[in-house]
Amino acid sequence: MKTIKYILLSAVLIGFTACNDEEDFDMTEDAVELPALTAGSANLSNYVALGNSLTAGFTDNALFIAGQQNSLPNTLSQQFALVGGGSFTQPLASDNVGGLILAGNPVLNPVTGERLFAPRLAFGGAGPVPLESLNPAAMSTTDFALNNPTGPFNNLGVPGALSFHLLANGYGNLANFPAAANPYAIRIAGNTDASIIELAMAQSPSFFSLWIGNNDVLGYATSGGASGALTDQGTFDFAYGTLISTLTSQGAQGVVANIPDVTSIPYFTTVPHNPLDPSNPSFGPQIPTLNGIFGQINQVFAFLESQGIPNATDRQIVFSETAASPVVIRDESLMDLAAQITGVLNASPTFPAFVQSFGLPAAAAPQVAGLLGFVYGQARQATPDDLMVLPSSSIIGTVNEDFADFLGTQGLPPTLAGQFAVEGVSLPLEDKWVLLPTEQAEVAQATSGFNATIAASASQAGLAFVDANALLNQLANGGLASGDFILTSSLVTGGAFSLDGVHPTARGYALLANEFMKAIDATYGSNFEASGNFVDIGEYPTNYSPALQ
C-alpha cells in the first residue's frame, strides 16, 4: 500500500500596505509529497545479520530483551518490512536483567573467581553501577544450558565473536565450553556444531548485513594491551574474504561496516590521565610526604641520566599541591631500571637514614632499595597521550590489598605497607589499566589494515558500505545531528554510548540504522532517506530503568 508523507510549508505574511483597504492573503498550506518508498534493486525479503555484540544489540554491558528489540538489525528489519522485508527472528534473552547463568549457577572465572556474564549496568546517579546495587531483586534467568530458544534466527550477532569465530564449527556447542565455545553462540546454534556462517546460509538470505572485526582489536585494547592479542592481518583477510564470498555465493546482496577507532570510545576517554585532586582530603594532605619519598627516587633518575641513560629524568614523579596531578603508571615500553635504582640507593650514604625515618631499622635499607627498584623500575607519571580504561576509575586511589600483604611479608608494618600500595599514587597502575601510546599505535595499525580489507571486499562484491570509523570520529569531535538531537561520545550525557562505554544506546543503534539505510540507498537505489523513512532516533531511549525486568 502506498504511503504518502507530507511536509507542511507554512505561509508567511510578508507585509502590509499603508492604506486601509482590506488585503486578501492566501492562507492555504502547500503540501509537498515525498516520493513513495522503494527498495530500488535491493531484495530485502529475507534479511540475515551477522556480526558480534554490535549486531546482537548488546548494551549496558549485557544482552537483554529490550536491548535486543532495539538492536541495529531489528530496527533495520522494521524499515525493510515496509518494502517487502520478511519477519526477523532474534534469540531473545529470558529477561531484561541481562547476564547469563549455566545450569542455574553464575559463571565464574576459574582463576580470579570473578563473575562472568553479569547482569547489565544501570545509572546510579553519578555513573554506571551494577544493576543489583539498585535492584537487589534482579536475577539473571537466561540459562545457556537449560533454556535456549529455538531457531533459525535472522540475527546471528554473537557478543565476543572475532572475525574467524563466525567460520568455526563447534563455536555454539555446549560441550566445547569454555575452551572453544561462546555461550551466546550456544543459544543460537542450538548446541550443534554448525558454524554461524552455515546457519546464515541455511536460510538462503536475499540480503545480509555484516559488521565484524571490532573484537579483533577491542579485546586487546580494553585489557590495556595486557591480555588477548590482535588478530594478525593474514587471519583476518582469510576470514573476512571467506565470509563475503560465502554470503554472496547464492546471489545475496548486503551492507557491511568497517571498524571504528576504538580508542575514541568513552571506555578510553572518560577517565582523565590526571584525576588526583589536591582538594581531595584523602590525597591532598599526603602530597608533601609523597613528594618527599619520590624526591629520593627523582634524584636517582637525575643521576642515572647524568650517567648516560637517556630521558631518565622524564620518569621523575611530582604531585602538585595546586592543580590536578597525573597518576603514576607502569610503562612496559620503558627500559627497566630496577637494578640501577637499587644500586644507586644502596650506594647512597644517606639512604639508611631515609629508611629509618619510616620507623624501619637502618639494616633494612638494602631490602627497601630492592623494593623501590622493583616498583619504580618502569614507572612514570601519565601524560595526555595515555588512555585510562574505564574500570580504572574504581581502582585509582584504592589500596591494593594483595600488594600490601606482599610488602608485609617483606617486613613493612601494615600501615606503611598500605601507604606504599595506593593504586596510581604510590603503586604504579598495572598495564591492564592503561593503553599506552605504543599499544595505541598497534591498535591503529591493525584497524587500518582490517579496514582496508573490508573496503576492498565491499567494493569488489558491489556491497553497500558504512564507514563506521568516520562516524565515530564525528561523534568524538563535535557530535552527530539527527532530527532534534545531537549525539556525542560522552559517557552518560552524550546519548550515543551506553553505560559500558563501548556499546551504543538504543538511540545510538537507531542512528546507526539510518546510516546503514543511507548506504543501502547509495548502492541499491532505494530511497529510505528521500522518502522520509529513516527512523526518528528520539523515539529510542538512552537509558533503561533499573526496575525493568
Phi, psi and omega in degrees: 000132183291131177251125181246128176245147184237145169251121182274125179258117183285136173285141183244131175279120189255003176158166177233152174273166181281347182278170184265004181292146179292131179261140176263129179240138177276106184262012180285152179256131179277133178259126178260116182277123176282155179295152177294145179294134176223148177275358183063228179268001182284133175259100186260016188293329182223092187262130176233137182245130177240146178163207181244217183297330180292336175272323184293334184101018179302134178203153181054034176068027179200168174246123181213167191304308184299320178296319178294322179296333178257020180294158178305307182291329178293321176296317177299317184298326179294325176283324177298327182298339180287343180229045172096002178293143182271192180293157182226114185254136180238151177280076188296143173293173182270352185201180175255015176278323183086173182086166181230151171232162182234113181054040176088358184238150174298153177264124185247148172292122185295341181268310186264342184078001180290143179288133174260155177056050182284165176301168184294166173274158175223164180274121184262013180104322178245339182176189182291139175220159175299139182306321184299334181289338178256334182224083184301339181280350183292125180222135177292136178235359180280104186253112186279005171256335191241331187225049178287144179286168181257130179273195007284157183243137175283328177268106181252031176285129182241106177306133180091351185287137169267173185305311185284345177296331181292346179260351191278123172286140181086359180294339179246026180254120183304328181298339182265001181274137007263357189296316189219020178229152181249128182305323180290327175290326177299320181292334181272318188278354179067031177062037176245178179269003182298136177280164179297319180293326177292321178295326178292311185291334178296342181264000181046062184294144173271338182210143180222158166240142179226114175230095184222154178121340181302315182289345177292345174238333190292316183301318177296318183291314184292340176272009183067022181077009185272338181215168184071182181208151173288134176298136180286155187300319182297318179295317179296314181302316180295313182297313184292318179298320179294319179299313182293314182295323179290314183296328182265359186295337179254015176092009180293144172265172181185176177227137179234159178228151180269189188260125178291162172289100187296339181286356178264357182278160184302337179303333182248352187244359185274316182274120181287160178285345184234067184270002186276102187268122180295341178279352177287120184297342178276344183243312186309310182296342182274350188300312180302317180295316180298316180294330176293318179293311181291339176301321178297316182288325179298324176297324178296316179299319179297317179296316182297324177293323178294339179267008173105003176275112187294140172060023179296327180290344176293346182268357181298142186243121179222132177256133181277143176266359183235346183221163178296138182250150176289154174286163176265132183231162171262123182250102184292348179279349180278152171299134180281114182259021183304311182295320181293318179298314180299317181295316181294318180295321179293333180275351183280126179289343182265350185294320178303322178293324177298317179297320180296332181295345179260010178085013179260154177289151179302331181294344180278357185305313180299321180293318179294321178301319179294320178296317180295322176296318180297317185284321189250013181297332177231032184265152171197169173275148182292157176237170178301343179280348177272140180249118177277129178287153187305317181297344180296339181298332180268359183253319185304129178088356178266160179274127175281100187297324180296317181288324177298320177296320178298316179298327177298323179290344179266006174101001179279136176299154184307316182297315180293321179299319178296322180295330181267010183236027181274118185301127176078358180242286176264339177247117181302138176299136177295162183301330184293345180266354187222133171261107185287160177305322179295323179287323176299322179295322177296317179297316181297319180296316179295316180300316180299316180295317180295319181294328176296320178295316181298314181296317180294320180295317179297316181296315182296324182270357180070033183266156173291146187228129177251123178273080181295332178298314179294322180298317180294322177298324176294319178298322183279345184234068176110333176101169178241132181265140174209116183061233180268011188239148171238117180262140177232178181266012177291138179293137178072304188274342186283337177086342184268325186250140180283183189291347178276353178076005182238312186263151180292160165284175174301323178292323177295319177296323178296319176301316179295322178301318177297322179292323177295318178295325178299319179293322178295319176304314186293328185267321188249003176076014173287173183219047178305318182287309185295331181273002179077027183251025164288157177279151176274108186295340178293345178275000182247138185284160173253354184207144177250137182296143175300336182280350182290115180233000000 
